[in-house]
Amino acid sequence: MPTHINWTDETRNYIRGCDHVSPGCDNCYIDGTLPFRFNDWHFDASGHIDLDLRPEVIEMLHRGTRGKKVFMNSLGDTFHRDVPFDLTLRAFQRYGELDDRVFQILTKREHEMARLAPRLPWSPNIWMGCTVENQSYTFRARYLRQVDVPVRWLSVEPLLGPIPRLDLEGISWVVLGGETAKLTIKARYTDPDWMREIIAQCRAAGVAVWVKQMGFAWAVRNGFKRHEHEHIEIFPADLQIREFPQ
């Protein structure tokens, strides 16, 4: 389906639901999305939502996606421990069958990704990414480097603190973004200087950068409406950067 996520064209979800695993999950957007509101699904006190698996989505991936970038499982995590391996395997087989699309995958479960990677068919149209929300989680990039794909990428969103040391070896793309939240007051502030520090490291390493959004807290603090936080024209001029990997 079409999406407001500005670095992709479509989203498809054969997994809906997840568990909180790190600080970047604290204000996860998924329980505010239409499928979760409609079904009255919400994270419980432990940060858990039961998984809703839809294998039929995999078989229908050809519909409406030709020539597009498709972000897979925006409402879950491909490498969640409760996803049956056969379902994951079939999804990866489909990615290879539909080689005129780009399938973008993002995980916070780097250990499971690395464990399953040797058993999966990694076609060259898969862009595999990990989330890195602060310096403490930069280790995820080490596991990402174990995956043999042309494009490995980092989602540094929500950016929750400075990351002065980011090892970009083997990384092609970095997406930066501030935090959103159901309640604006809960969104944590992203300092633009943290973004600049990461961008400087990307420039030195020859890595493409995509600044997705400034976050609700930055937008409100600077006199904008919260929904304007991803409008590139309000970003500081030096942060108006949106590049895809070559």
C-alpha positions in Angstrom: 0.0 0.0 0.0 1.2 3.6 -0.5 3.0 5.1 2.5 4.0 8.4 4.0 7.5 7.0 4.6 9.5 9.2 2.3 12.4 6.9 1.5 10.2 4.1 0.0 7.3 3.8 -2.4 5.1 1.1 -0.9 4.8 -1.0 2.3 3.8 -4.6 2.6 3.2 -6.4 5.8 3.0 -10.2 6.2 4.0 -9.5 9.9 2.0 -7.2 12.1 3.0 -6.9 15.7 6.2 -6.7 17.7 8.0 -6.4 21.0 10.1 -3.6 22.4 13.8 -4.5 22.4 15.7 -1.3 22.8 15.2 2.5 23.6 14.2 3.3 20.0 11.0 1.2 20.5 9.7 3.2 23.4 7.4 5.4 21.3 6.8 3.0 18.4 4.4 4.3 15.9 2.7 1.1 14.9 0.0 1.0 17.6 -1.2 4.4 16.3 -1.6 3.1 12.7 -4.9 2.4 11.2 -4.8 -1.5 11.4 -3.9 -1.3 15.0 -6.5 1.4 15.9 -9.2 -0.5 14.0 -8.5 -3.8 15.8 -7.8 -2.1 19.1 -4.3 -3.6 19.3 -1.9 -1.9 21.6 1.4 -2.6 23.3 0.9 -4.0 26.7 2.9 -3.0 29.8 5.8 -5.2 28.8 6.0 -3.7 25.3 4.3 -6.6 23.5 1.7 -6.9 20.7 0.8 -10.4 19.5 1.9 -11.2 16.0 -0.7 -11.3 13.2 0.9 -13.2 10.3 -0.5 -12.8 6.8 1.3 -15.3 4.4 -1.1 -14.4 1.6 0.6 -10.9 1.4 3.8 -12.6 0.2 2.1 -14.3 -2.7 0.5 -11.0 -3.7 3.7 -8.9 -3.6 3.6 -8.6 -7.4 0.5 -6.4 -7.2 1.1 -2.7 -7.5 4.9 -2.9 -6.9 6.5 -3.2 -10.3 9.6 -1.0 -10.5 9.1 0.3 -7.0 10.9 0.3 -3.6 8.9 -1.8 -1.1 9.5 -1.6 2.6 8.7 -4.9 4.1 7.0 -5.3 7.5 6.8 -1.7 8.5 4.4 -2.8 11.2 6.7 -5.6 12.6 10.1 -7.1 12.3 11.1 -9.7 9.7 13.4 -11.3 12.2 11.1 -11.5 15.2 11.8 -14.8 17.0 8.1 -15.9 16.7 8.0 -15.7 12.9 8.2 -19.3 11.5 11.3 -19.8 9.4 9.3 -21.3 6.5 7.4 -18.0 6.2 10.6 -16.0 6.2 12.1 -18.3 3.6 9.1 -18.0 1.3 9.3 -14.2 1.5 12.9 -14.2 0.5 12.2 -16.5 -2.4 9.5 -14.1 -3.6 12.0 -11.2 -3.4 14.2 -13.1 -5.9 11.3 -13.9 -8.2 10.3 -10.2 -8.3 13.7 -8.9 -9.3 12.4 -5.6 -10.9 11.5 -4.4 -7.4 13.7 -3.3 -4.5 12.8 -4.8 -1.1 13.9 -2.8 1.9 14.1 -4.7 5.2 14.9 -3.2 8.6 15.5 -5.0 11.9 16.4 -4.4 15.5 17.0 -8.2 15.9 20.5 -8.4 14.6 21.4 -11.7 16.3 18.4 -13.5 14.7 19.2 -11.9 11.3 22.8 -13.1 11.5 21.7 -16.6 12.6 19.3 -17.1 9.8 21.2 -15.3 7.0 23.2 -18.4 5.8 19.9 -20.2 5.3 18.2 -17.5 3.2 18.5 -16.7 -0.5 19.8 -13.1 -0.6 18.9 -11.7 -4.0 20.6 -8.5 -5.1 17.4 -6.5 -5.0 17.3 -6.8 -1.2 18.4 -3.8 0.9 19.1 -5.0 4.4 19.2 -2.5 7.3 19.5 -2.3 11.1 18.3 0.4 13.4 20.9 2.3 15.4 19.4 4.9 17.8 22.4 5.9 19.8 26.0 5.1 20.4 25.2 2.0 22.5 23.5 0.3 19.6 26.1 0.9 16.9 27.2 -2.8 17.4 24.2 -3.8 15.2 26.2 -2.7 12.2 28.8 -5.5 12.9 26.0 -8.1 12.4 24.7 -6.4 9.4 28.1 -6.7 7.7 27.7 -10.5 7.9 24.9 -10.3 5.3 25.9 -10.6 1.7 23.8 -8.0 -0.1 24.8 -5.0 -2.3 23.1 -2.5 -0.1 23.4 -2.5 3.7 21.9 0.4 5.4 21.4 2.0 8.9 18.2 3.6 10.1 19.4 6.2 12.7 15.8 6.9 13.7 14.8 7.9 16.2 18.2 9.5 16.9 18.3 9.7 20.6 21.8 10.9 21.3 25.1 11.8 19.7 26.9 9.0 17.8 30.5 10.3 17.5 31.9 6.9 16.5 29.9 5.1 13.7 31.8 2.4 11.9 30.5 2.7 8.3 32.6 -0.1 6.7 30.4 -2.0 4.3 27.5 0.4 4.8 25.9 2.1 1.7 23.2 4.3 3.1 22.2 6.0 6.3 18.7 7.3 7.1 18.5 10.0 9.8 15.4 11.0 11.7 14.0 12.5 14.9 11.2 10.8 16.9 7.5 10.8 16.5 5.0 9.7 19.2 1.3 9.4 19.7 1.5 12.2 22.2 3.8 15.1 21.1 5.0 15.7 24.7 6.5 12.1 24.7 8.6 12.6 21.6 12.3 12.9 22.6 14.3 15.8 21.1 16.8 15.2 18.4 19.6 17.8 18.3 20.4 18.8 14.7 24.1 18.8 15.6 23.9 15.1 16.3 22.7 14.7 12.7 25.5 16.9 11.4 28.1 14.8 13.2 26.8 11.6 11.6 26.6 13.3 8.2 30.2 14.3 8.4 31.2 10.7 9.1 29.1 9.6 6.1 30.8 12.1 3.8 34.2 10.9 4.9 33.2 7.3 4.2 31.4 8.0 0.9 28.0 6.9 2.3 24.7 8.2 1.0 22.5 10.1 3.5 18.7 10.6 3.7 17.4 13.0 6.3 13.8 11.7 6.7 12.4 14.0 9.4 13.4 16.3 12.3 11.0 14.8 14.8 8.0 16.2 16.6 10.0 17.8 19.5 12.2 19.8 17.1 9.3 21.0 15.0 7.3 22.2 17.9 10.3 23.9 19.6 10.9 25.8 16.3 7.4 27.0 15.9 6.1 24.4 13.4 3.1 22.0 13.6 4.2 18.5 14.5 3.1 17.0 11.2 5.4 19.4 9.4 8.5 17.8 10.9 9.2 15.8 7.7 8.7 18.7 5.3 12.2 19.1 4.0 11.8 22.9 3.4 11.7 23.6 7.1 14.9 21.6 7.9 18.1 23.6 8.5 19.5 24.2 5.0 22.5 22.0 5.6 20.3 19.1 6.6 18.1 19.2 3.4 19.7 16.0 2.1 17.9 13.1 0.5 20.2 10.7 -1.4 19.8 7.0 -2.4 22.8 4.7 -2.6 24.3 4.3 -6.0 
